[in-house]
Amino acid sequence: MQSPQYLSNLPAGVRAKLIELKCLIPKSLNGSTNVISGRFVNSSEISWAVVCSREAQSSILVFKENTGNKYDELGRWNEDHWLVTDRNKSFYRREISSVDKSYIMEHYQSYGGQSPPKIKYEAINDGYLEMSSTVYYFNENQWLKLTGAD
């Protein structure tokens, strides 16, 4: 787990809000920092998504602006859902990544699920490494859960 104060790539306002919320950011099993940026809420602005671990819970915070004042919380789970212990060592299997229209459509066509809306920008893939994932897509002021890997 890593304190957000050491993540110099984050906008200052986002970093300050993560510190205020007492978030720790877990690195995934394959070394991902679980901090991504992309055009998640509209096509003209960069947003930030961060896995936040606090109070035995893990969720994705999506910051809609660099000030850190406007954010949504997605995919809240008990922390132990993501931890795997092997040979007395714990590994964190949650990893977020940015995905595009082709990923969303390919997974919908392969696995079914909710029909995606017209895809205008990027989405957040919330993955349980080597197992499954859920895609979060922001559409008409709400987050949709779309089909990810199965």
Buried (B, 14 or more C-beta within 10 A) or exposed (E): EBEBEEBEEBBEBBBBBBEEBEBBBBBBBEEBBBBBBBBBBEEEEBBBBBBBBEEEEBBBBBBBBBBBEEBBEBBEBEBEEBBEEEEEEEBBBBBBBBBEBEBBBEBBEEEEBEEBEEBEBBBBBBBBBEEEBBBBBBBEEEBBBBBBBE
